[in-house]
Amino acid sequence: MPEERRRILTQIGLFIATFVTTTLAGTEWVYGKSIWLGNFAWNDQYRWTDFVNGMYFSVPFLLILTVHEFGHYFTAMYHKIRSTLPYYIPFPPGIFLSPGTMGAVIRIKDRVRSNRQHFDIGIAGPLAGFVVAVAVIVYGFATLPPAEYVYQFHPEYEKFGLNYADSVYTRSYALKYTREQLELHKDELNLTDEQFEKAKEEPIGMDVQVGSTLLFEICKVFVADKSRIPNPHEMMHYPLLLAGFFALFFTSLNLLPIGQLDGGHILYGLFGWRTHRRIASVAFVLLLFYAGLGTVRIGTPKEGLPLVALSSLGIIVFYYLCFGALGGSRRDRGMYAVLMFAVQVLLTWVFPAVDGYPGWMLFAFVVGRFVGVPHPHSDIEQPLDTKRVILGWISLLVFILSFTPAPLRLEILGG
């Protein structure tokens, strides 16, 4: 009993911590107000009302994640498979454009013996969470505020009118605005005169664009007043849409047909172990290829040849480590790593506009090294019935509606 009590207290503590971090993240994303200043000093301008405002993001976001996890939990109970309640994973806001959490997981305490059980438990979470996510997103688009809403976050945009996008999303404007903000918040930043002057001479601006999904694009079609549709640069100021977007992002991650992710369980149930391994291996390689596309390009680099050579070697080693998830000899993994890197460099040389999304590299590494690409065999393997097959193909549609190749685009604007 003491062990069970400790586990429950741990889960409650993790949920509370995740609620706090996602709420702080909501305040920072939506309202641009952080509990910390740039040098990690306490922001004494942060108020309780700011925290409450952050709940407009955290509550719907955590609601979707919770429904997802309890979809797994109740399905496991239906199959009489013991499992824990969800363990929420808090993550500091403001780091790596974090939404304040890395998601949540349940721990299965009994052996899952059949591919049907794997399928049912795997698919229940994404489908349940997706239903709630659709409701949040549709409501968010149905209640969009007037286009002038963005002025409360960027009053400097008002002088440009509703066509502000033509003027403000430029490098020169971003750096000019950064200098103005440095002057305005000089006292709060606690910088020395030398540090302040250097910051003004070489200002660093940051431009963030929130990606889109097919579901978002469909919803936009039904918005009567198109001027209310948020610009990708301003999407973070719409808490319901931002919560829905991050929820879809987590849903699409889970539905990737790799290893023991939810999508891996579904794929295994639909096609069996052998086909799962083939499709999962291809999906993993494509994800890794897209992630590293454009990291190194042919040309005269500003950084200098030695640094590029070192970066190239580091990427090849990274690919080598990731390919360990596919098995094979060390020689084969090394050959595949070099081949992938060479094809990427050649492709970006022939098509300079082609670019990948490096943000997937960390996820590919975690999946490859800790989750694994193959799916373990079940004790009982039998074909799925028609209802399960239909649900399996519906989950593919959910993945297509939820997935975005580039969830967040971050551009650092140096002076």
C-alpha positions in Angstrom: 0.0 0.0 0.0 2.7 2.5 0.8 4.2 1.9 -2.7 0.8 2.5 -4.3 0.3 5.6 -2.3 3.8 6.9 -3.4 2.9 6.2 -7.0 -0.4 8.1 -6.8 1.3 11.0 -5.0 3.9 11.1 -7.7 1.3 11.1 -10.5 -0.6 13.9 -8.7 2.6 15.9 -8.3 3.6 15.4 -11.9 0.1 16.6 -13.0 0.3 19.7 -10.9 3.8 20.4 -12.1 2.6 19.9 -15.7 -0.4 22.2 -15.2 1.9 24.9 -13.9 4.5 24.6 -16.7 1.8 24.5 -19.4 0.0 27.5 -17.9 3.3 29.4 -17.7 4.0 28.4 -21.3 0.5 29.6 -22.3 1.2 33.0 -20.7 4.5 33.2 -22.6 3.3 32.0 -25.9 -0.1 33.9 -26.0 0.7 37.0 -24.1 4.5 37.2 -24.4 4.9 37.5 -20.7 7.4 35.2 -19.0 7.8 34.6 -15.3 11.6 34.9 -15.9 13.5 37.8 -17.5 16.1 37.2 -20.1 18.9 36.6 -17.5 16.7 34.3 -15.5 15.9 36.9 -12.9 12.4 36.9 -11.4 10.0 39.0 -13.4 8.3 41.1 -10.7 5.8 42.4 -13.3 4.3 38.9 -13.5 0.9 38.8 -11.8 -1.7 36.1 -10.8 -3.9 37.4 -13.6 -1.2 36.5 -16.1 -1.1 33.0 -14.8 -4.9 32.8 -15.0 -4.8 34.0 -18.6 -2.3 31.2 -19.4 -5.1 28.7 -18.5 -6.9 29.5 -21.7 -4.1 27.5 -23.3 -3.3 24.9 -20.7 -6.8 23.8 -19.8 -7.9 22.7 -23.3 -4.4 21.4 -24.1 -4.3 19.2 -21.0 -7.9 18.2 -21.5 -7.0 16.7 -25.0 -3.9 15.0 -23.6 -5.8 13.6 -20.7 -8.6 12.2 -22.9 -5.9 10.6 -25.1 -4.3 8.8 -22.2 -7.5 7.7 -20.6 -8.5 6.3 -23.9 -5.5 3.9 -23.5 -6.3 3.4 -19.8 -10.0 2.4 -20.1 -9.3 0.2 -23.1 -6.6 -1.6 -21.1 -9.2 -2.1 -18.3 -11.7 -3.4 -20.8 -9.2 -6.1 -21.8 -8.4 -6.8 -18.1 -4.9 -5.6 -18.5 -3.6 -3.7 -15.5 -2.1 -0.3 -16.2 -1.3 2.9 -14.2 -3.0 6.2 -14.4 -1.2 8.7 -16.6 2.2 10.1 -15.8 2.4 13.6 -17.0 5.8 14.9 -18.1 6.4 18.6 -17.3 9.0 20.6 -19.2 10.2 24.1 -18.6 8.4 26.7 -20.8 10.6 28.8 -23.0 13.1 26.1 -23.8 13.1 24.7 -27.4 9.7 26.5 -27.9 8.2 24.1 -25.4 4.4 24.0 -24.7 5.3 23.2 -21.1 5.2 19.4 -21.4 6.5 16.4 -23.3 3.1 14.7 -23.1 1.9 11.9 -20.8 2.2 8.2 -20.6 0.6 5.2 -18.9 2.5 2.2 -17.9 1.1 -1.2 -18.8 1.7 -3.6 -15.8 0.6 -6.8 -17.5 1.8 -8.5 -20.6 -0.3 -7.6 -23.7 -0.7 -11.0 -25.3 -2.5 -10.5 -28.6 -2.2 -8.2 -31.5 -5.8 -7.3 -31.1 -5.2 -6.0 -27.6 -2.1 -4.0 -28.9 -4.3 -2.6 -31.6 -7.2 -1.7 -29.3 -5.1 0.0 -26.7 -2.9 1.8 -29.2 -5.8 3.2 -31.3 -8.1 4.3 -28.4 -5.9 7.1 -27.3 -5.4 9.0 -30.6 -9.0 8.6 -31.6 -10.4 9.8 -28.3 -8.0 12.7 -28.1 -8.6 13.7 -31.7 -12.3 14.0 -31.2 -11.8 16.5 -28.4 -9.1 18.3 -30.4 -11.5 18.7 -33.3 -14.1 20.2 -30.9 -11.5 22.7 -29.5 -10.2 23.7 -32.9 -13.6 24.1 -34.6 -14.8 26.2 -31.6 -11.6 28.2 -31.9 -12.2 29.0 -35.5 -15.9 29.6 -35.0 -15.2 32.3 -32.3 -12.3 34.1 -33.9 -12.0 37.7 -32.8 -11.9 40.6 -35.2 -8.6 41.1 -37.1 -7.8 44.1 -34.8 -7.4 41.6 -31.9 -3.7 41.3 -32.7 -3.2 44.9 -31.9 -3.4 44.3 -28.2 -0.3 42.2 -28.5 1.4 44.3 -31.1 0.1 47.9 -30.8 3.0 48.9 -33.1 1.2 47.1 -36.0 -1.8 49.4 -35.9 -0.1 52.2 -37.8 0.2 49.8 -40.8 -3.5 48.9 -40.8 -4.8 45.4 -41.5 -2.2 45.0 -44.2 0.5 45.0 -41.5 1.9 41.7 -42.7 3.4 43.4 -45.7 5.6 45.6 -43.5 6.3 43.9 -40.2 7.6 40.5 -41.2 10.9 41.7 -42.5 14.4 41.4 -41.2 14.9 45.2 -41.0 11.7 45.8 -39.1 12.3 43.0 -36.7 15.8 44.3 -35.8 14.5 47.9 -35.5 11.8 46.7 -33.2 14.3 44.7 -31.1 16.4 47.8 -30.6 13.3 49.7 -29.5 12.4 47.0 -27.0 15.9 47.1 -25.6 15.6 50.8 -24.9 12.1 50.4 -23.4 13.1 47.5 -21.0 16.7 48.6 -20.2 16.1 48.8 -16.5 14.4 45.5 -16.3 17.1 43.6 -18.1 19.8 44.5 -15.5 22.5 44.8 -18.2 25.7 46.7 -17.7 26.2 49.8 -20.0 28.7 47.8 -22.0 26.4 44.8 -22.4 23.5 47.1 -23.3 25.5 49.0 -26.0 26.7 45.7 -27.5 23.1 44.4 -27.5 22.0 47.5 -29.4 24.8 47.2 -31.9 24.1 43.5 -32.6 20.4 43.0 -31.7 19.1 39.5 -31.9 15.4 39.2 -33.0 13.4 36.0 -33.1 10.7 35.3 -35.6 8.4 32.3 -34.9 5.9 30.9 -37.3 3.4 28.2 -36.1 2.8 25.6 -38.8 -0.5 24.4 -40.1 -2.3 21.1 -40.6 -4.8 19.8 -43.1 -7.5 20.1 -40.4 -6.6 23.7 -39.9 -6.8 24.4 -43.6 -10.2 22.8 -43.8 -11.5 24.9 -40.9 -10.2 28.1 -42.6 -12.4 27.4 -45.6 -15.5 27.8 -43.4 -14.5 31.0 -41.8 -16.8 33.6 -43.3 -14.6 36.7 -42.5 -11.2 35.7 -43.9 -9.6 38.7 -42.3 -10.1 37.0 -38.9 -7.9 34.1 -39.8 -4.7 34.5 -37.9 -1.4 35.0 -39.7 1.1 32.1 -39.0 3.3 34.6 -37.2 0.5 35.5 -34.8 -1.2 32.1 -34.4 0.4 31.8 -30.9 -1.9 34.6 -29.7 -5.0 32.4 -30.1 -4.9 30.1 -27.1 -7.6 27.6 -28.3 -6.0 27.2 -31.7 -2.5 27.0 -30.2 -3.7 24.3 -27.8 -5.4 22.4 -30.6 -2.3 22.7 -32.8 0.0 21.3 -30.2 -2.5 18.5 -29.4 -2.5 17.5 -33.1 1.3 17.6 -33.1 1.4 15.1 -30.2 -1.3 13.0 -31.9 0.6 12.8 -35.2 3.8 11.9 -33.3 2.0 9.0 -31.6 0.5 7.8 -34.9 3.8 7.5 -36.7 3.9 3.8 -37.8 7.1 3.1 -35.9 8.0 0.7 -33.1 5.6 0.7 -30.1 4.2 4.1 -30.7 0.4 4.1 -31.0 0.8 4.0 -34.8 3.2 1.1 -34.5 0.6 -0.9 -32.5 -2.1 -0.1 -35.1 0.2 -1.1 -38.0 1.2 -4.3 -36.3 -2.4 -5.2 -35.7 -3.4 -4.5 -39.3 -0.5 -6.2 -41.1 1.5 -8.4 -38.7 5.1 -8.3 -37.6 6.9 -8.7 -40.9 5.0 -6.0 -42.8 5.2 -3.8 -39.8 9.0 -4.0 -39.7 9.3 -3.1 -43.4 6.9 -0.1 -43.2 8.3 1.1 -39.9 11.9 0.9 -41.2 11.0 2.9 -44.3 9.0 5.5 -42.2 12.0 5.9 -39.8 14.5 6.4 -42.6 12.2 8.9 -44.4 11.8 10.8 -41.1 15.5 10.9 -40.5 16.2 11.9 -44.1 13.7 14.8 -44.0 15.0 15.9 -40.6 18.6 16.3 -41.8 17.8 17.7 -45.3 19.6 21.0 -45.8 21.7 20.9 -42.6 24.8 21.0 -44.9 24.9 22.4 -48.4 27.4 22.7 -51.1 28.9 26.2 -51.5 31.2 28.6 -49.7 30.1 28.6 -46.1 30.3 31.7 -43.9 31.3 29.5 -41.0 34.5 28.2 -42.7 35.4 24.9 -44.1 36.7 23.3 -40.8 33.5 23.9 -39.0 31.4 22.5 -41.9 33.6 19.5 -42.1 33.2 19.0 -38.3 29.4 19.4 -38.7 29.3 16.9 -41.5 31.2 14.4 -39.5 28.8 14.9 -36.5 25.7 14.4 -38.7 27.1 11.2 -40.2 27.9 9.9 -36.7 24.4 10.9 -35.6 22.9 8.9 -38.5 25.1 6.0 -37.6 23.8 5.9 -34.1 20.2 6.2 -35.3 20.6 3.4 -37.8 21.4 1.1 -34.9 17.7 0.8 -34.4 17.4 -1.0 -37.7 20.0 -3.7 -36.8 22.6 -4.8 -39.2 26.4 -4.7 -38.9 28.4 -1.7 -38.0 29.8 -1.5 -41.5 26.3 -1.4 -43.0 25.2 1.3 -40.6 28.2 3.4 -41.5 27.6 2.9 -45.2 23.9 3.9 -44.9 24.9 6.9 -42.8 27.4 8.2 -45.4 25.0 7.4 -48.3 22.1 9.3 -46.7 24.3 12.3 -46.0 25.7 12.3 -49.6 22.2 12.1 -51.1 21.0 14.9 -48.9 23.8 17.2 -49.9 23.4 16.3 -53.6 19.7 16.9 -53.5 20.0 20.4 -51.9 22.7 21.3 -54.4 20.4 20.3 -57.4 17.3 21.8 -55.8 18.5 24.7 -53.5 14.9 25.5 -52.4 14.5 22.0 -50.8 14.7 22.1 -47.0 14.0 19.8 -44.2 13.1 20.3 -40.6 15.9 19.7 -38.1 13.5 19.6 -35.2 12.6 16.0 -36.1 16.2 14.9 -35.5 15.9 14.7 -31.7 12.6 12.8 -32.0 14.2 10.4 -34.5 17.1 9.8 -32.2 14.8 9.1 -29.1 12.6 6.8 -31.1 15.6 5.0 -32.7 17.6 4.5 -29.5 14.9 4.1 -26.8 11.5 3.2 -28.4 12.8 1.0 -31.2 11.7 0.5 -34.8 10.5 -3.1 -34.8 7.4 -4.2 -32.8 7.8 -7.2 -30.5 5.9 -10.4 -31.3 2.6 -11.1 -29.5 1.8 -14.5 -28.1 -1.5 -14.5 -30.0 -1.7 -13.2 -33.6 -4.9 -13.3 -35.5 -6.5 -11.2 -38.3 -8.5 -8.2 -37.2 -12.2 -8.1 -37.7 -13.8 -5.6 -40.2 -14.6 -3.0 -37.5 -11.0 -2.8 -36.4 -9.7 -2.6 -39.9 -12.0 0.3 -40.6 -10.8 2.0 -37.4 -7.2 1.4 -38.5 -7.8 3.2 -41.8 -9.6 6.0 -39.9 -6.5 6.4 -37.8 -4.5 6.9 -41.0 -6.9 9.7 -41.9 -6.4 11.2 -38.4 -2.6 11.2 -39.0 -3.0 12.9 -42.3 -5.3 15.6 -40.8 -3.0 16.1 -37.8 0.5 15.9 -39.3 2.6 19.0 -40.2 6.1 18.6 -41.7 7.3 21.8 -40.0 5.5 22.4 -36.7 7.4 25.5 -35.7 9.7 27.7 -37.8 12.2 29.7 -35.8 14.4 32.3 -37.4 17.1 34.1 -35.4 17.7 37.6 -36.8 21.2 38.8 -36.0 22.3 42.4 -36.3 
